[in-house]
Amino acid sequence: MAFFQFQREQSINTSVEELWDFISNPQNLKKITPENMGFEIRTPNLPDKIYEGMIIRYIVRPLLGISTTWVTEITHVSEKFYFVDEQRVGPYSLWHHQHIIVPAETGVIMRDIVSYQPPFRILGSLANKIIIQNKLKEIFDYRTKVLEKIFPV
């Protein structure tokens, strides 16, 4: 059974409060997701702020335009410091994503730690090498560029 972790850290020229306001609003997830993912939030009437226990349903098209339902739960929130989303329905056997904000001399550091386990055991490990880790890098590279535009130096 394969288990993987993807980590990314980004310096952002803003305050903890401003970044928290942005990343804790579930509507902003679409803004930082590449268009080719076909990302659509399907949960009606989402509030402007995440909270523990919040369930969010999405449709994503990560490969070849094939639609996949993805349901996450916000399992932990520490205001202006971190939150965790965990997949409840979706393509992974395990998905646990920590979003951490740390004050820095020139703004903040945003750290993401994604722990995941693809389905299908050995085939999942192969899929990780060929597709998944590259797709995660692509998604987070895109997000880095978008956040640099939203919070310019």
C-alpha positions in Angstrom: 0.0 0.0 0.0 1.7 3.2 -1.2 1.7 6.4 0.8 3.0 9.7 -0.6 3.5 13.2 0.6 3.8 16.4 -1.5 5.0 19.6 0.2 5.2 23.2 -1.1 6.2 26.4 0.5 5.6 29.9 -0.8 6.6 33.3 0.4 3.7 35.8 0.0 3.9 39.5 0.3 0.9 40.2 2.5 -0.3 40.0 6.1 -1.4 36.8 7.9 -4.9 38.4 8.1 -5.2 39.1 4.4 -3.9 35.7 3.3 -6.2 34.0 5.8 -9.2 35.9 4.6 -8.4 34.7 1.1 -7.6 31.1 1.6 -10.3 30.5 4.2 -13.0 31.5 1.7 -14.0 28.3 -0.1 -15.1 30.3 -3.2 -11.5 31.3 -3.8 -10.4 27.7 -4.4 -11.6 28.0 -8.0 -9.4 31.1 -8.5 -6.2 29.2 -7.6 -7.1 26.0 -9.6 -6.0 25.6 -13.2 -8.8 26.0 -15.7 -7.9 22.7 -17.4 -9.0 20.9 -14.2 -12.6 21.8 -14.9 -13.1 22.6 -11.2 -16.7 23.4 -10.2 -18.0 23.9 -6.6 -21.4 22.0 -6.3 -22.2 22.8 -2.7 -24.9 25.4 -2.7 -24.9 28.5 -0.4 -21.4 28.1 0.9 -20.5 30.6 3.6 -17.5 33.0 3.1 -15.4 31.2 5.8 -14.5 27.6 6.4 -15.4 25.9 9.7 -14.7 22.5 11.2 -17.1 20.0 9.9 -17.8 21.9 6.7 -18.5 19.6 3.7 -17.7 20.8 0.2 -18.6 19.0 -3.0 -16.8 19.6 -6.2 -16.6 18.3 -9.7 -13.1 18.0 -11.2 -11.8 16.8 -14.5 -8.2 16.0 -13.8 -7.5 13.7 -16.7 -8.8 13.6 -20.2 -11.9 15.7 -19.2 -13.4 12.8 -17.2 -15.6 14.2 -14.4 -14.9 13.0 -10.9 -16.9 13.9 -7.8 -14.7 15.1 -4.9 -16.1 15.7 -1.4 -13.9 17.2 1.3 -14.5 17.9 4.9 -12.7 20.7 6.8 -11.6 18.7 9.8 -9.4 21.2 11.7 -9.3 25.0 11.8 -6.9 27.2 13.8 -7.9 30.7 12.9 -5.1 32.6 11.0 -2.7 29.6 11.4 -3.9 26.5 9.6 -6.7 24.3 8.4 -7.0 20.8 7.1 -9.2 19.3 4.4 -9.7 15.6 4.0 -11.3 13.8 1.1 -14.5 11.9 2.0 -15.5 10.9 -1.5 -13.1 11.0 -4.5 -10.3 9.3 -6.4 -7.9 8.7 -3.5 -7.8 6.1 -0.8 -6.5 8.8 1.5 -6.2 12.6 1.0 -5.2 14.9 3.9 -4.2 18.5 3.0 -2.7 20.8 5.6 -2.7 24.6 4.8 -0.3 26.4 7.2 0.4 30.1 7.4 3.5 31.3 9.2 4.4 35.0 9.7 7.7 36.0 8.1 9.9 39.1 7.9 8.6 40.0 4.5 5.0 38.8 4.7 4.0 35.2 5.3 5.0 31.7 4.4 2.3 29.5 3.2 3.1 25.8 3.6 1.1 23.0 2.1 1.5 19.3 3.1 -0.6 16.9 1.1 -0.5 13.3 2.3 -2.2 10.9 0.0 -2.6 7.3 -1.0 -3.7 6.5 -4.6 -6.1 3.6 -5.1 -5.2 0.3 -6.6 -2.0 -0.4 -4.6 0.9 -1.1 -7.0 -1.0 0.5 -9.9 -1.5 3.5 -7.7 2.2 3.7 -7.1 2.9 3.6 -10.8 0.2 6.2 -11.4 1.8 8.4 -8.9 5.2 8.3 -10.6 3.7 8.8 -14.1 0.8 11.2 -13.5 -0.2 12.2 -9.9 3.0 13.8 -8.6 3.4 15.8 -11.9 -0.2 16.9 -11.7 0.2 18.1 -8.1 3.3 20.0 -9.1 1.4 21.6 -12.0 -1.5 22.6 -9.8 0.7 24.1 -7.1 2.9 25.9 -9.7 -0.3 27.5 -11.1 -1.4 28.5 -7.6 2.0 30.1 -6.9 1.6 32.3 -10.0 -1.9 33.3 -9.2 -1.1 34.2 -5.6 1.9 36.3 -6.8 -0.6 38.2 -9.0 -3.1 38.7 -6.2 -0.5 39.6 -3.6 2.3 41.3 -5.7 5.7 42.1 -4.3 
